[in-house]
Amino acid sequence: MTEEQKAAAPARNFQLNLVQVSDLACRILYQTFVVQAKDKAKMALKDLKSGKGLNVGVLTLTVTHKDTGVEEKLDLPLKIKLDYSEFRGPFNFPSFEASVRATISLIGQTLDAKGDLNILTDENTGSALLHLPGATQDQDGRYNVMVMAIEPIKERDRKLALGVKLMYLDPNQYEQLRDETPANEE
């Protein structure tokens, strides 16, 4: 077995606990964009906007094989990514921070209540979308909706990483956020 095959083989045995990963992701987002000094948080957002993403640590998964008792570990770099292509209005740090707060607050409340995270999975990509939309409204009345996804990322060196992807969705997908004002009445 080649080194590449050895590195890839154990990954099939590991299971992610999406509840724990979601909780960890919310805590990291809170520390990165709410607690951290604003100048550092703004630099982190700048990196996200550029498409680089943020390296925020390493998640270690462990599995013990029942038949042999052998313990295997897999270290996955953890990255935050951002898709703000559906954002409405001027995209800046205060609007992003409000979206993060709304999203992690909703996820946190759901976790605390041991409620349904409304996870939508894509078996082809291995992605899991937490469909708990954090909605915000700006001073001009525009709504924005952020959701969080957990997804595997293939790195350039063909190693696997785990991505926490923040995505803005079209608010018109949500009936209660649709702009009902006809265009001729504005």
C-alpha positions in Angstrom: 0.0 0.0 0.0 1.4 3.4 -1.0 1.6 6.3 1.5 -1.2 8.0 -0.3 -3.4 4.9 0.0 -2.6 4.6 3.7 -3.5 8.2 4.3 -6.8 7.8 2.4 -7.9 4.4 3.7 -8.6 5.3 7.4 -10.8 8.3 6.4 -13.6 5.9 5.5 -13.8 4.7 9.1 -14.2 8.1 10.7 -17.5 9.6 11.5 -18.1 13.3 12.1 -20.6 14.2 14.9 -22.2 17.1 13.1 -23.7 18.4 16.4 -20.3 18.6 18.0 -18.7 20.1 14.9 -21.5 22.7 14.6 -21.0 23.7 18.2 -17.2 24.0 17.7 -17.7 26.0 14.5 -20.1 28.4 16.3 -17.6 28.9 19.1 -14.8 29.6 16.7 -16.9 32.0 14.7 -17.9 33.8 17.9 -14.2 34.1 19.0 -13.0 35.2 15.6 -15.6 37.8 14.7 -17.3 38.9 17.9 -14.8 38.6 20.8 -11.6 39.3 19.0 -10.4 42.9 18.6 -12.3 44.5 15.8 -9.1 45.3 13.7 -8.2 41.6 13.8 -11.7 40.5 13.1 -11.9 42.9 10.1 -8.6 41.4 8.8 -10.1 38.0 9.1 -13.1 39.1 7.1 -10.8 40.6 4.5 -9.1 37.2 4.1 -12.5 35.6 3.7 -13.6 38.1 1.1 -10.5 37.5 -0.9 -11.4 33.8 -1.2 -8.3 32.6 0.8 -10.3 31.4 3.7 -9.1 31.2 7.3 -7.1 28.4 8.8 -8.5 28.2 12.4 -7.0 25.0 13.8 -7.0 21.2 13.4 -9.8 18.8 14.2 -8.5 15.4 15.4 -10.9 12.5 14.7 -10.2 9.2 16.5 -11.6 5.7 15.9 -10.9 2.5 17.8 -11.3 -0.6 15.7 -13.5 -3.1 17.7 -11.9 -6.2 16.3 -8.2 -5.2 16.9 -8.5 -2.5 19.5 -6.2 -0.3 17.3 -6.8 3.4 17.6 -6.4 5.5 14.5 -6.3 9.3 14.4 -7.0 11.7 11.5 -6.0 15.3 11.8 -8.2 17.6 9.6 -7.2 21.2 9.2 -10.2 23.4 9.9 -11.0 26.3 7.6 -13.6 29.0 7.4 -14.8 30.0 4.0 -17.4 32.6 2.8 -19.7 32.9 -0.1 -21.4 36.3 -0.1 -22.5 36.4 -3.8 -26.2 36.6 -2.7 -25.6 39.4 -0.2 -27.8 42.5 -0.7 -26.5 46.0 -0.1 -23.1 47.2 0.9 -21.0 44.4 2.3 -19.0 45.5 5.3 -17.9 44.3 8.7 -20.9 45.5 10.7 -23.3 43.7 8.4 -21.2 40.5 8.3 -20.9 40.5 12.1 -24.6 40.9 12.5 -25.2 38.0 10.2 -22.7 35.8 12.1 -24.3 36.7 15.4 -27.8 35.9 14.1 -26.7 32.6 12.6 -24.7 31.3 15.6 -27.3 32.5 18.0 -30.0 30.5 16.2 -27.7 27.4 16.0 -26.7 27.8 19.6 -30.4 28.1 20.8 -31.2 25.0 18.8 -28.3 23.1 20.2 -29.2 24.2 23.8 -32.8 23.0 23.3 -31.5 19.7 21.8 -33.6 20.7 18.7 -33.3 19.7 15.1 -30.5 21.4 13.3 -32.4 20.8 10.0 -29.3 19.3 8.3 -29.4 18.9 4.6 -26.7 16.6 3.2 -25.3 16.0 -0.2 -23.9 12.5 -0.4 -22.0 13.3 -3.6 -19.9 16.0 -2.0 -20.1 15.1 1.7 -21.5 18.5 2.6 -23.9 19.1 5.3 -25.9 22.4 5.4 -27.4 23.5 8.7 -30.6 25.1 7.4 -31.1 27.5 10.3 -31.1 30.8 8.5 -29.8 33.8 10.4 -31.8 36.7 9.0 -30.8 40.4 9.4 -32.3 43.6 8.1 -30.2 46.7 7.2 -31.2 50.3 7.7 -32.6 50.4 4.2 -34.9 47.5 4.9 -33.0 44.9 2.9 -32.9 41.4 4.3 -29.9 39.1 4.2 -29.9 35.4 5.2 -26.8 33.5 6.3 -26.5 29.7 6.8 -23.6 27.5 7.7 -22.3 24.4 6.0 -19.8 21.8 7.0 -17.9 20.4 4.0 -14.8 18.4 3.1 -12.2 20.4 1.2 -9.5 18.9 -1.0 -6.3 20.9 -0.5 -3.8 21.5 -3.3 -1.5 18.8 -1.8 -4.5 16.4 -2.1 -4.9 16.3 1.7 -8.4 16.6 3.2 -9.5 19.5 5.3 -12.8 20.4 6.9 -14.5 23.6 5.9 -17.0 25.7 7.8 -18.7 27.6 5.0 -20.8 30.7 5.7 -23.1 31.4 2.8 -25.6 34.1 2.1 -28.8 32.9 0.5 -31.4 34.8 -1.6 -33.9 36.1 1.1 -36.7 35.8 -1.4 -36.5 32.1 -0.8 -38.2 32.8 2.5 -41.8 33.9 2.2 -41.7 36.0 5.4 -38.7 38.0 4.0 -40.0 38.6 0.5 -40.3 42.2 -0.7 -44.1 42.3 -1.4 -44.0 45.9 -2.6 -44.9 46.0 -6.3 -42.2 47.8 -8.3 -44.6 50.6 -9.4 -45.5 51.5 -5.8 -42.0 52.4 -4.7 
